[in-house]
């Protein structure tokens, strides 16, 4: 049965990437939704990255960052990644970083996928603790859809929480907003 599920998932992914799957088109066409969370403290988190390091929200204190829940099997997530990779390089010298959290993805294939996409920012697999910490900013207190983006200013406050796919231009606008914030002392 697992084999059948894998084949079915691969077929859906192939159709979604080719643009022939109506469900993929419908999902990708859903406009981003922004939650009213401005000014609330960003979730404290601890993430084990795929390269075995630990990244915590405390280590990011004073830095602007975006936490992006994504998956390699998610067509809108795949569409976002090239722009994110480019913007990471562009704004890293201003202290900015993306933090990727792979949502219910396959640990065995994720590193190869990220390498193919050119992702150089920290990425880890989701955990129940991460889903609880970030899910509290979603309707019903749970992460139900990806991509899901959390924008955090230098002061550790949430600037935006956006559910749905974003363009490179959308991300750049959010990064500029985050980079312009002042760190709290």
N, C-alpha and C positions, 0 to 999 in steps of 0.2 A: 504494500500500500504506500509506503514511503516513496518507493520508486515512481509510482504513478503520480503522487503529489509533486515530486521533483520535476517530472516531465511536464505536468500541467503548469507549474510555476514558470518553467523555462519557456514554454509556448506563450504564456501570457506576457512574459517579459519581452520576448522577441516581437510579438505583435504590438505591444505598447511602444517599443523603441522604433518600430517601423511606421507607427502612426496609424495602423490599420485596425487597432482594437478600439471599438466605440467606448468601452469603459475607460481606457487610458485617456482618450480625448476628453471625455466628460470630466474625469478627475482633474486633468490638467487645466481645464477651462474654468474651474472654480476660482473665483477671484480671492486674493489674500484677504484674511479677516484679521483685524487688529483688536487686541483686548485693551481695555482701559486699566492699565496697571502703572502708569507713569508715577514715578516717585517712590514706589515701594522698593524695599531692599531686594536685591537679586538673591535667589536661593543660594545657600551655602552648599557646596558640593565637593565630593572627592571622586576622582575619575582615574582608573588605571588605564593608561594609554596602551595602544597596541604594541608599542615598542618597550613595554614593561615599566615605564616610569609612572609616577603618580603626579597628578595635577589637581590642585585644590583651588577653590575660589579665593582662599587667603593668599595664595601665590600670585593671583591676578589683581590683588588690591592695588588701586591707583592706576590701573590700566583699563582702557576701553576694550570690550570684547563682545563677540556674538557667539552664543551657544546655538548650534543648529542640530536638531534631531532629524535624521535622514536614514535612508536605507538604499543599498545598492539595487534592490528590486523595485524601487519607486521611481517611475518615469519623471515626475516633476523634480524630484531630488537630483536625479542625474542631469537634468537640464540646468539646475542651479550651479553645480560644481565647477564648471570651467570659469565662470565669472568670479566665484569665490576664491579659487586658486589664484587668479590674476590679481584680485584686490588684496589678498593676503600679502603678496609680494610688494604691492604698491604702498600699503600702509603699515607694514611691519616696523619700519623705521620711526613711526610715530607711536610705538608701543602697542599698536592694535594686534589682536589675534582672533581668529575664528577658533572655536572648540567644537569639534564634531562628535556627536553621540549617535552611534549606529543603533537604530531602533529595531530590535528583533531581527538582526541580520545574521548571516552565517560567518562565524569566526574563522572558518577554514579558508574562505574565498575572499573575505574582506580586504586583507592586506594587498593582494594582487589587484583588486579593483581600485583601491586608493592609489597604488603605484601607477596604474594605467591612467588614472585621472590627473596625476601630478600633485596630489594633496600632500602638503608638507607641514600643515598645522596639526596640533594634537587631536587625536581621534581615539575614542574608546567605545566599548560596548555598553549599552544601557544596562542598568541594574534596577531592581525594585526601588532602591533608595533614590536613585536619580529620577525615576519616573514619579515618585511621590513628591520630591522636592520641587520639580518643575511643573508637575501635573496640577498642583494647587492653584496655578494661574490659568487653568483651563476650565471650561464649563463642566460641571460634574466632578471636578477635581482629578480628572484622568487625562492622559495623553491618548487621544483617539485617532488622530490623523497626523500625517507628516507630509511634507516638511513642516517643521515647527521651529520658529526662530525667536530667540530671546536676545534683545539688544541691551547691553549694560554699559553705563557711563563710568568714567574714572572714579566717581564717588560711590560706586557699588550699587547704584539705584537702577532699576529697570526703566528703560526709555520706551521700549515697545515689546510686545509679544505678538507675533504674526503667524497665523496658521495659513499655510498655502504656499505655493511656489512664488519665488521672487526673481526678478531680472537682475542682471549685473548692475543696472542703473539704480534699481531699488536698494540693493545692498550698499552701493556707494553712498547714496543719500543717508542711509542709516549709519554707516561708518563715520561719515563726516559729522553727523550729529553727536555720535558717541565720542569721537576724538576731541570735539569742541568743549566737552564738559570739563569741569575742574574737579580735581581730587579733593576729597574731604580730609581735614586734618584732625 
